[in-house]
Amino acid sequence: MRALVYTKSDAEFAQIKNAFMDVSRLIDVSRDPLDGHGHYSDPYDVVVIALDGARGMNEVNEWTGRFPNSRVIWITDDRDFAGVAIQKHIFDFIVRPFDSTRLSECFRETLTECSGANSWHIPSSV
């Protein structure tokens, strides 16, 4: 299973990656380079977009439009984008600040619903 994370923060990437690892060690977690070029050639099982404002909304639009089977999770400071999240049918919308428990619960539910989830070991407790 593969996950892609969009974030500007090294600390936030580490927190997100650790939350994935808490749920299952069989996840390949990558980070988008945020270099201004769209890297949309590969579908991912899970895409975490931890970007605010229009930048986050643009990435949500790209991923939901190009890869409707990817589970998109949007993390932002701005709860006013919740309407966009609902409209785009993303998997989850998380407002900062958040804690590791919230992420682990979201990721556990995400991985349970992903196609091929039965081939991954997801521990019953975190």
Steps between C-alpha positions, in 0.01 A plus 500: 500500500627844412433838655607845383525800733497866403638721776751782536595393853758231576348456847149458361623246243667301779178511707289383204746227405518375860120491521493283186770274645301467824212358295705274273869457429422387144438848361740683271466866601649753257514878505422720202793735428268805471721630220219662303471216250196277512610144575179320412630208296441230762184431693549454874274311736496792744591865442539731800487866402621704796491836324291807572289723281491495124811282478334225700176539308684473167667174606169360624342588164784336306500175698125455517469579130785285371486206739150452643604173670769670710397580856565873548544644849526878530670658802470879523485795738187633331172329587323714237622252237284223648235574236752436222602178672140379512440602140809309384402191702839473669553233760566729797549866588720575801545846650825592670598471775450125504647222709657168408195308623276684253741418215534135598119459515462662159777290346366177650158569348657605169709186469209277593299644211780506239490247222728211582481581870459129575855443379641738764544427867323762706538438874177494696625751755716812479 
